[in-house]
C-alpha cells in the first residue's frame, strides 16, 4: 500500500481521526519532568482517555512522576498478556531549537505530523490505543490481555520507575511480550525492531580555583579553573574517542556472535549517514564500517554535554575564571554499572593529579541487550515482514538510552522495540515529526499483533 493510500486511510477512517484529536490535545499539554511541568495534568488526561473506552485505569502519584496503568482484560480463560511500555513526558522545546510551527501544536504538512512528543512518545500511546479500539470495533472481545504502562520521567532516567514496577509486579510479571515505547524506520525505509539500548551515567565536573575571578595580568603565574578543567577532561578521552579511564573496558560484556551478526546484517548507520543527517563538519572517530558499528552499538562513549566558565557576555572582560564546570555523560553497555563507572572516573582524576575536580552524579541508567530469539519476538518480526514491503531490520540493541534494563529486571518479559519514526524524525530536536503513512502502518501492525493471539 502506497503512502498516498495510507494518507487516505488516515483522513477517512473515523476512528483514527477520533483518537488523533486526542493526540492533538495530548501534545498541546506540556509534560516535561526536567522542568516539573504538567506531569499530573497529562497523567490525568491519559486516565480520562483510557477510562472512556472501558479500560481499568490506575493513576498512581506516589513518587516523583505519576504512573498510569490501563488494563484491557480478555474474557479468554487462557489469554496471554501483552504490555505496551510508553512515557508521556517529553524533552523541552525551548528557544534554543528552531521549529517551523509551534512545537506544542500539531502541525500537518507535506505528509508529516509535527509536534513535540509526536514520535517520542505521545504519538505511540495514541496510535496503540487506536489499534486496540480498531480491533474491538470488529470483535466482541480481545484475544489477549493488554496493559499500557505509562511513566512520566523517561527523559530523566525514569526516576522511580523501578518502585512502580515493584509495586505492580504481580499484575505485570509473566507477560508474553512487552512492546517498547518507540522505534523508527532506517534510511532504506526498513522497519527497525530492536531488543535493547545503552545505559547512561551523567555527572557534573566542577572546579573552584579561587574565591573570586583574578585579573588576567596574572595569567603567566596563576592557574585558572578553566585550564585545569580542560586538562582534566582531555586526560579522560583519547583523540580517537576511546575512554582513557582505567578499568572501564575490562568490565564491558562483549556481544555474542548472533548479536554481532544482526548488527552486521541490518545496521545502516555509517559515517556518511551521520554527516548527512547532522551536517557534520568534523570527521567521525571511526571510518571503517565494522569498527564504526561496534563502537556505536557495543562500546561505551564519553561526551561533553556542555561547558561553562568565565565571561561570555558582550565585549571582553580580562579575567582568569575562578570557576569552571562541565556537564558530562558516559553511554554504558552491559557490564558497566553507573556507580562503578563514576567511581573509576573519580579514581582516574585523583591519580592524574586533578583532585580538585568535584564529581557530582546527576542520573544513571543500566543497559540491556537481547539477541531477539524469544518466540514472542520472532512472531513480531514475522508479522512485520508481511506488512512491511520495504523490509525489516532486526537489531539486538540501539545506540540510544532508555529504561529497558529496569523493566526487564523487574518483569523478566521479552522486549521488542519498534514504532512509527523515520530516519529524520528529529526526536529531541526542532520539528520532531512522523509521517502520516507510518502512523497508519503502526496502527495496522499493532492490530495485527493483537489478532495473532486469537
N, C-alpha and C positions, 0 to 999 in steps of 0.2 A: 504494500500500500504506500503510495507516494506521500510526500509532505503535504501537498495540497489536499489530498483526500483526508489526511489526519486533521488538517485545519478546518475542513468542512465538518467533520465529526465534532470537533471542539465547539464550533459555532452553533451547530444544530441539535446537539444532544442536550436535552433539557436538564437531565440530572447532572451532567458535567458542569453546565452553566450555573446551576443552583449552588453547587459547592464551590465553584470558582468565585462566586460572590462572597462566600465565607472567607476565601483566601484573601480577597481584597481587603476585607475588614481586618483579618489577622495581620497582614503586612502593615496596615496603617497604624497598628498599635505597637509602639516601640517596646521591646523587651530585651534590655541589654544588662547582663549581670555586672559587667565591669563598671557600669555607671549606676547600678542599682535602680534601674528604670523599668517600670511597667511589668515586673515579673508576675505578681499576683493577679493583676488585671488580665493579662494574657492567659494565664493558667485558668482563671475563672471563665474566660470566654471559650476556651477549649472544652471545659467541663460542660458548658451550655450546649456547644455544638454536638458533642457526643451523646449527651443525655436526650436531646431532642430526636435522635434516631434510635433510641432504645438501649443504648449501652449502659452497663452498670459502671458508674464512674466514682473514683476516689480522688479527691484533691487534698493532698497532704502537704501542709506548710510547716512541718516540724523543724525543718532545718533552713539553711540559707536561701535556697531556691525551691519554690513549690514543685511538687512532684505530682503528675497527673497519670492515673492508670484507668484505662477504659476497657471493659471486657464485653465481648460479644460471645455468648455461650451457644454452643451447638446442642441439639437435643439427642444426638447420637451417643449411645452409651460408651462406645469405644473411640470417641473422637480424640484426635491428637490436638496439640496446641501449637499455634503459630504466633510468634511475638514480633511486633514491629517496635524497634527502638528508634525514637526521634528526640529532637530537642527543639524547644520553642524560643530559646534565646538566640540573639544574633550579635555579630560584632557591630560597632558603631558605624555610622555613615556621616562622619563629621566633615568639616571644611577642607581637610587635607586630601579628600578624594574628589574626583571630578565625575559628576553624574549628568547625563543628558537631561533627565527628568528629575522629579522629586523622588528621593530614594524610598520614602515610606508611602508612596502611592504606586499602585500597579499601573504600569505603562505598557501597552501592547503596540508594537510596530515591527514591520518587516518580518513577520512570522515568529517573533520572540516576545516573551513576557519578561519585563524588567521590574526589579524591586528588591530591596534589602530583605533577604531571607527566602526569596522565591526558590532558590536552589538549596541554600544552607540555612534553615532546613524546613521552614514552614510549608513550602510548596509540597514537600514529600508527605507531610502529615495529611494534607487535604487530598492529594492525589490518591493515597492509600485508603482513606476513608471513602472516597468516591468509588473506588474499586469494590469495597465491601458492599456499598449500597447498590451498585450495579448488579452484583451477584444476587443480592436479596430481592432485587426488583423482578427477577426471573425465577426465584426459588423460594420455597416457604421457610427453609432453614439452611444454616451453614453446615458444611461437612466437617468443619474443624473449629475448635475454639480459637478465637482471635483476641489477642491482648495488645493494646497500644500502651507503651510506657513512654512518657514524655517528660524530660527533665528541663531545667532552666539554667544550667550552669556549664553546659558543654564547652562553651567558648572560654571558660575559666577553669579548665582541668576537672570539670564535673564534680565540683565541690559537693561532698555529702551524698553523691550517688551511691556509694558503697553502703551507706547507712540505710537508704531507702530500699536497696535491693535486699539487704539482710532482713529488713522489716517485712517485706512481702515475698520472701524466698519460697515459702510454702506454696504460693499461688503461681510462681513463675518457674520453678525448677521442674525438670522432666519434660520440657517442651521439645517438640520435634525439630524446630528450626527458629532462629532469630534473624530477621532481616534488618540489616544495619541502616543507619539514618539516610544515607545517600550514596551516590556514585555517579559516574559520568561515562559518556562515550569518548573514545580517543580520537586522534586526528584522522583516522581512517573511518570514523563513524561506527566502529565496533563498540558494542556494549561491554564495558568492563565489569567483571564480577570479582570482587576482592575478598580475601579472608583474613585481613589483619591490618594493622597500622603501627607506625612508630610511636614510641613513647616520647616524653619530653621532661626536662627539668629546666626551669627558668630561674634566674637569680640576678641580683644587682651586685655590682662591684663598685665600691666607693673608696675614695682616698681623701683624707684631710691632712694637708701638709703644713698648715699654719693657721693661726687664729683669724687672720684676715689676709686679703689679697695684698701682694707685695709689689712695690714699684719695680717695673721691668728693667730698670738700670742695674738691678742685682742679678740679671739673668745669667751672667757668666759665673756666678759664685753660689747661687741658691737654686736648689732643685724645685720643680713645680709638681703639683698634683697631676697635671695633665701629662707631662712627660713620664712620670712614674707609672701612671696607669697605662699609658700606651706601651711602655716596655713590658709591663706585666701581661698585657693582652697578647703581645707578639710572642711571648715565651710559651704560650699555650697552643699555638697553631702554626704549622709549617706553611710555607708559601703555596704548597700544592694542596692545602686543605686538610691534611692529616692532623689529628689531635696529638699534641706532644705531651699530654699528661700521662705519666707512668701508670700502668695497670689497667687502663680502660680497655684496650684491645684484647688483653688477656681474658677478660670476662665475657667477651662477645660470643654468643651462640651462633656457630656457623650454620648457614642454610643447608638443608639436605638436598639430595640430587633432584627430587621432584620439584622442590621449591625453586631451585636454580633453573631447571628445565622450563617451568612455567614462565618465569620472567624472560628467559632467553627466547621463548617462542612468542609471547604475547605483548611484552612491554614495548611501547613505541617511543617512549621518551628518549631524547637524544640531545647532544649539544646544539644541534641545528634547531630543533623544535623549541628549546629554551630561549635561544637567541631571538627566534621569530616572535614568540608569544610576548616576551618582556622587552624587546628592543635592546637586548644586552649589548653593551659596548666593551666590557671587559671579557677576556677569554674564560671559557669554562675550565674547571680544575681537572677534568678528565676528558680526554678526547677519543680514546678507543672505546667502542660500544660496550664491550663486556665489562670493562673497568667502570665506565660511567654507570651502568645499570647496577652493578654490585654495590657501588657506593650509595646510590640513590635508594635502593631497597633494603640492603642488608648491613650497612655500616653506620656508625654514629657520625654526627657532624656537630661542629661548634660554630655559632653565629653571634655576631654583634647585632642586637636589635636596635640599639640607639646609643649615642654618646652625648654627654653634656659636660661642658667645662668652660670657665672663663666668660668673657664678654661677647655677646652675639648681636648686639644692637647696631644702630647706625654709626658710621664713622669708626673711630679707633678709640681704644682705652688701653693705655700702656701699663699692663699689669702682668704679674705672674700669678695665675689662678691658685687659690688656696684649696680648692675642692674640685674633684672630678668624679664622674660616675659613668657607668656603662650598664645597660640592660643586656643581659646575655641569655642564650639558650643552648642546650645540647639536646639534639634529637637522639633518642635512645632506640636500641634494638634489643631483642630477647637476650637475657643475660645481664643487662645493665639496669640497676635499680636507681631511682633518683637520688636517694640519700647517700648511696655508696659512691656514685659519681661525684656528688658535691664534696664528699669527704676527700676524695682523691684530688680534686681541684684545690681544696684548701691546703692539703699537704704539698702539692706542687708549688703553690705560691710561696709558702714558707721556705721550702727547700731552695727556691730560686732567688731568695732574698727580697721577696715582696710581701713581707709580713704585715705591712701597714695597710694592705688592701683588705677591706672588710667585705665579707661574703654574706649576702642575705638572700635566702631562698624565697621565691615568690609562688611557685607552683611546681608540682611534679606528677607525672603520669607514666605508668608502665606500658610496655609494648606487648603486642600479641601477633602471632603469625600462625597460619593454617595451611596445610598442603591441599585443601579443598577436595578431599576424598570421601567425606561423610556422605552417606546415601541421600540425605535430605538436600545437601548442597548439589550433588550430582543431578538430582531432579530439577532444581532451579536452572542449572546450566543447560540441560536438555530442553526445557521449556523455552528458555531464552533463545536458543539456537533456532527453534521452529518459528519464533515470532520476530526474529531479527535477521532479515536478509543480508544486512551488511556484515554480520558475523559477531562472534563473542570472543572476548579476550579474558582469560581466567588468570588471576594473579594471586599469589599467596599472601601478599601484603600491599600496602600503598605507602608512598613516602610521607603522607600526612599523619596527623596525630588525632587520637580520639580515645575514649574510654573502653575500647574493646576488651582489654585485659581485665578491667574492673568487672565488666559484665560476664565474661567467660568464667572468671574466677568465682563469681558469686553463683552463677546459674549452671555452668557446665553444659551449655547448649551450643550446637554447631551454629556458626555465624557466617552469613554471606552478605556482602555489601554491594548494592547496585542501585541505580537511580536514574534520574532524568536530566542530569547535567550534560553539557557538551564540552568540547576541548577548550572553549573560550567562555565558560560561564562566569568567570571573573569573581568567584567567591572571595569575600573579604575585600574586594576592590570596588571601584565605582562601576556602575552599570552591570551589576550582578543580573544574570539572566538565565532562562531556559528557553528552548524552542518549543513552540506550541505542539509540534509533531511529537516531540519527546515526552511532553507532559501527557499526551493521549496514549502514547506507547507504554508508558509506565503504568498507567491505569489498567490497560489491557493485560499487561504481563502479570500484575498482581491479581487481577480477576482470574486469569488462567491458573495461577499458582493455587488459589483457593479451590478452583474446580478440580485440580489434580488430587485433592484429598477426598473426592467422592468415592 
